[in-house]
Amino acid sequence: MIKQSKITHYALIMALLCLHVVLNAQQLQNPSFEGSYGVAQTPQGWTAFGQASSPDTQPGAWNVTTPASHGNSYISMVCRGFSIYNSHLWESCIQKLNTPLVVGQTYHYSIDLAFSATFKADTILFDRPAQLRIWGRSANMNKELLWESGAVTNKKWKTYDFEVTPTIAVDYFILEAYYVELPKYCGNVLIDNLHYYPPQKVKPRDTIIDVVANYPNVNIDENGLPISFDGRKVNEVSEYIFKGEKLIITLWDNRTTDGDVVSLFLNEQNILKEFSISKNRRNIEVKVEEGKEYFLTLYAHNLGKIPPNTVALYITDGLHKKFITLSSDLEKCEAVRLKIEHEYANAEL
């Protein structure tokens, strides 16, 4: 009996030590957003933040039926244009980190995001995509924008890998739903499974898969829009309207820099060739024709350590500015459709 008791006592101590390590590795309490479903109810560990209404624990509220990507529940947050109340405000939530983030150190994360096209609160439809912004806040209330997802247009869950390198000491994470474009509108974002990867367990693979960097063979339709590149199907992920005869496209890596090499195509035109993505932003100016449509397509020349290859893009005509992300791998290419209207057209953007 004494021997068995010693073994049990030892096992208990080891279990507690393991639990302590796990909790430290997580950084956050309840990163899977588990809790009781309900309107204006945040999961344990998360607190509504700011002047707007509270996030909701889903599924089941406001006509949102998407199952959780991890565990049983997740949160939804909205941004508002005109609404019954809280017009032109946006929802957010906050949590204090178990271990603060250190200035200059890089931290790796992933998060699952989606969008609900059926989100309806009272009589207001929140049926447009929003984006997620993650802020860091210090103990003395300084704030820094650590990461933004770009427009979340996917109705099924998609995992976003990202890294942050704070320039202030970060004691709190703030998750915030925000607009992709102005004027402000009613939109939503669904959030689940925020995962931290400790340095010894970083998610990226050990190697980069290289591909011979040949100019791809482009297959186009009767309108001159690409259908495939080297047999890789082109998937249209969103559509935007611009005006005028010139676009400026800014490209960079807003996630983990992991060796991605990509090209950008405007229909058949190669506007950026075999480019190694980094945090340094690259500007590309392209001429477009009014009344014409274009596919801006991302082509992957390799697979970085965290597939698929993903880039952040700002696209502007000088007046309107859109922020999007595109992801491509060795089997498919993502593209955004750009409709160019006459500069003085009255169509609403």
TIKEBA-627079 format. One record per residue (C-alpha): z negated, y negated, x negated; residue in one letter. Coordinates in steps of 0.25 Angstrom, whole numbers, plus 2048, in hexadecimal, padded with zeros to 3 digits. Layout:
ZYXA...
END
This chain:
800800800M7FD7F67F5I80A7F97EEK8127F77FAQ80A7EA7FDS80E7E57EFK81C7E97F1I81C7E17FFT8167D57F9H8207D57EDY82B7D67F7A8267CB800L8257C27F3I8337C57EFM8387C27FEA8317B57FEL8377B17F0L8457B57F5C8437AD802L83F7A17F9H84C7A27F1V8557A47FDV84F797804L85178F7F7N85F7947F6A862790805Q85D782802Q85E780812L85678581DQ85E78C828N86C78A822P87279382CS86D789837F86679483FE85E79084BG85D78F85BS86A78A861Y86977D868G86D76F86AV867764861A86077085AQ86177284AT85E77F844P85178083CQ85177982FG85B76E833W85876183AT861757841A86474B839F86973D83CG86B735848Q87473F850A87074B859S86B758853S87476384EP87476F857D87177E854T87D787859Q88478E85FP88278B86EG88177C86FA88C772873W89677D876N896782867V897791867T89B794858T8927A0853P88A79D846A8917A0839S8837A4833H8777A983BG8767A5849N87779684AS87C78A844Y87C77B846I88777184CS887762849M890757850V89674A84CC898740858R8A273685CG89F730869F894739870S88A73887CI880735871Y87F734862N88D72E862S89472E854H88873584DL888743846W87E74E845E877753839S86B75C834C86375C828I85A766820Q852764814K85676E808L84D778803N8517747F5T8577667F3P8657657EDL86575F7DEV86E7537DAV87A7587D3G8797677D6Q88376E7DET8807777EAY8897807F1H889783800Y89178880CS89078581BI89778A827D89E780830L8A678083DA8AA777849F8A9779858S8B4774860A8AC77786DT8A076E869F89C766876K88F75E877A88D759886D89A753889T89F75087BI8A8759873L8A575A864F8B2761861D8B675B854R8B3760846P8A975A83EA8A575C830Q897760829L89175681FR88675A816I87D750811W872751807G865748808R85B7457FES84C744801A84D735800N85873580BM864733802N87173A807K87D740801E889747808L88A754801L89575B809W89F759815E8A776581BS8B375D820G8B876082EA8B276D834V8BE77283DT8BB78183CN8B6787849K8B2793842K8A7793837W8AC78F829K8A478F81CT8A4783814Y8A0784805D89B7777FEF8937727F3E88A7667F1V88675E7E5T87C7537EAP87A7467E2T86D7447E9I86174E7EBA8637557F8V857759800D85E75A80DY86B75F813F87175781FI87C75E827L88575482FE890755838A89A74A836Y8A874583AY8B4749833V8BB73C837E8B972F83EL8B872A849P8AB73284CK8AD73E855Y8A574985CC8A6756853G89E76284EN89B76B842V894779843L88B77C837I88678A832D881791825N87F78781BL87D78F80EH87878B800Y87D7937F4Y8737927E9P8797917DBP8787A07D7Q87E7A37E5K88A79A7E6V89479E7F0K8A179C7E8P8A87A87E2R8A87AB7D3D8B77A87D1T8C37A07D6I8CF7A77DCI8DB7A27D5D8E97A17DBV8F679E7D3V8F87907D7A9067907DCN90C7867E6Y90B78D7F3P9167907FDN915788809V91978D817N91C782821I91E782830D92A77A837E92176D836N92076E827G911772828L90C77D81FP90978B825I905792819S904790809F90879D802D9057A580EG8F779F811R8F679A81FK8F478B821V8E878982BN8E777B832E8D8777833V8D9769838S8E375E83CE8E274F839Y8EA74283DI8ED738832F8F672C832K8FF725829G90872A81DE8FD72D813K8F1736811L8E6737807I8E0745805I8D37467FDT8D07547F8L8C375A7F1W8B97657F2D8AD7627FAN8A77707F9R8A57787EDT8AE7767E1T8B37847DED8C07847D8G8CA7827E4D8D877F7E0V8E177A7ECV8ED7737F0S8F076A7FCL8FD769804F90175F80EL90B768815N91476D80AE910762800Q9077667F5N8FE7597F4I8F375F7EBL8F676B7E2K8ED7757DCE8E176C7DCF8D37717D8S8C976B7E2I8BD7647DDS8B37597E2K8BD74F7DDN8C57497E8R8D47497E7R8DC73F7EFN8EB7437F4I8F47387FAE8FF73E803V90A73880BK90C73C81AV915739825E911734832E91373D83EG913749835K909755834E90475B827Y8FB767822F8F2764817L8F0772811T8E6777807L8EB7827FEY8E278A7F5A8E778E7E7H8DA7977E4N8CD79A7EAL8C17937E5G8B37997E3K8B07957F2I8BC7997FAP8C4793802P8C97877FAN8C477B801T8C776C800V8C275F806A8CC75580BL8CC74780FY8D9742816I8DC734819T8E772B81ED8E071F81AG8D971D828L8D572B82CH8CE735823K8CB743825K8C274D81EF8C675C81EI8C4768816T8CF773813L8CD78180ES8D778B809S8D7798802D8E27A27FDL8E57A780BE8E679A814K8E778B813C8E078181BE8E8774820A8E5768828V8F0762831R8F375382EL8FA74B839K90073E835I901734840E90872683FH8FF71C839E8FE714846Y8FD71F850A8F271E85AN8EE72D85AA8DF72E859E8DB73684CL
END
